[in-house]
Amino acid sequence: MQTFTVSTRDRTQMLDITDFVAAAVRKIGIEGGVVTVFVPHTTAGITINENADSSVVADLTAALDRMAPRNAGYRHSEGNSAAHIKASLMGSSVRVIVEDWRLCLGTWQGIYFCEFDGPRTRQVWVR
């Protein structure tokens, strides 16, 4: 297993981590198979989506904000319930096929770390 650190600067932020995952795959030495990318945090998530047009990320974060607004009278005392909801909607892991030591992603796809309770320093696990 390989891990790497992601540092975020905003409360909500989506970072393209495709190159970091690809480097972990090469370091692990996975020629072919499936790799799991996992985020061990309850207020962060991971997803695969378009990485060619940054407006897609802006649209995703805006839609998540509409679905789980920050101040909606939640019961959780830490004040980050919206972050927990968004993380659950995105999920804590993705699986990607590996062939010839490379991630098999579509032309416009990238792997995104999704921060919902930042800024923070987080871990991403690849296995």
N, C-alpha and C positions, 0 to 999 in steps of 0.2 A: 504494500500500500504506500502511496505517496500523498503527502499533504502539502498545501501551500496556504499562505496567508493573503487575505484580501482586506484592504483598508478602505473604508468609505468616508466620505466627507459630508454627506447630506443625510437627512432623516430617511428619505426614500431615494434609492438609487439602483439602477441596473447596470452592472458592469459586464462587458464581454470578456469571458475568461477562457474562450476557446483555445487560445495559444498556450495558456498555462496547463490546461487539461492535456493538450497534445504533447507538451513537453513531459508531463507526468507519464503518459502512455509510453513514450520512447524510453524514459528512465526505468520504468518497470520492466520494459522489454516485451510488451504484448504485441506479438506478430499478428494474431487474429483472434477474434472472439468478441466478447462484450465487456465493456468497462462501465462501472457504476460511478457516478459523480454524486457525492452526498454532502449535504450541509448539516452539521450537527448543532443547529441553532433553531430555537422556536419562534424567532421573529425575523427570520431570513428564509429565502427559498431559492429554488433553482429552476430554470426553464430553458427550453430551446425555442428560438424564434428568429425572425429576420434580423440580420446584422448589416444590411446594406443601406437602410434608410433610418436615420435616428428618430424620425417622427413616429416610427412604430413603437419604440420604447416610450416616448412621451405619451402616446395614445394608451398604451398598456397601463402605465402608472396612473394616468388620469381616470381610466375606467375603474381601476382598483380603488382609487380614492372615492369614487362615486358609490361603489359597492360597500366599502367599509370606511366611512368617514372617521377622521381622528377623534372627534368629540361627539359621540352619539349616545352618551349616557350609559356606557358600559359599566359593569360591576367590578371588573378586575382593578385592584387598587393601585397598580403600578402605572396606570395611564397609557398602556401600550396595547390594549386589546385589538385595536385596528391592525397593528403589526402582526399579531398572532393570527388573525383572520386571513390577512393577505398571504402570510406564509403558508397557511393550510391550503389556500386556493392554488398557489403556485406549486406546492409540493416540496419535499425535502431532498429529492433525488431524481436523476435522469439516467437512463441507460443508453449507451451509444455503441453501435457496432464498430469494431476495429478490423481493418484489413490491411495487410502489409505495413504494419506499424502506424497506420494513419486512421484518424477518425472518419467514419463514413457519414458525413453530413451533406444535406442538400446544398445546392449552389448558394442560396441566400441565407442558410442557417448558421447560427452561432449559439454557443452555450452561455447563458447569462446567470450571474450571481445576482440575487434580488435582495437588496437591503430595505427593511421596513422600519427599523428602529435605530437608525444611525445618528451621528457617525460612530463607527465602531471598527475594531479589528476582529476579523472572523477567520475561521478555518474552513477549508474545502478538502474533502477526502476523495481520493481516486483509487479505485481497486478493480 
